[in-house]
Amino acid sequence: MFSIVVHGLQTRWSLLSSSMKDHGSSRDRAPDSRAGAALRFLTELVAWIATPWALWSHSKLLAVASVVILIGLPTVLATPGDKAHVLVPVRGSLTIVLNVLQFIAALVSSWIAWPTVVNTAVTLLVVAAAVSQLSRWRWLLTAKR
């Protein structure tokens, strides 16, 4: 289980690094700006930290499972063209669902686990990340793969 989490973190870091490079304007790649990739990564990081934090007092098993799900699913399931390395190809709509799951987990968990100042900042982060993902999500829904 630990190896899945480590692999997920390595994959997310490599995705963030690769999105920082200029890929040109290829129709085969998702339109993902540097800012969009960074905001998405920060939101995922918050979800990975806040969700088990919020669940720990209720169930340690659920807390660990939440990390495996939040990191493992997006690592294994990916839309071709959106990620450099795809283990199990899925439709763009499922990638969007996984992104929204991360965003909701970050938002809800931060409000449960942390003080108002922090979760207000997380709310602003999630809104900014969601807005920055709109063109990528449109591409995921319409691109032929």
Secondary structure, DSSP 8 states (H G I E B T S, - for coil): -HHHHHHHHHHHHHHHHHHTS---S-TTS----HHHHHHHHHHHHHHHHHHHHHHHTT-HHHHHHHHHHHHHHHHHEE-BTTBSS-SEE--HHHHHHHHHHHHHHHHHHHHHHS-HHHHHHHHHHHHHHHHHTHHHHHHHHH---
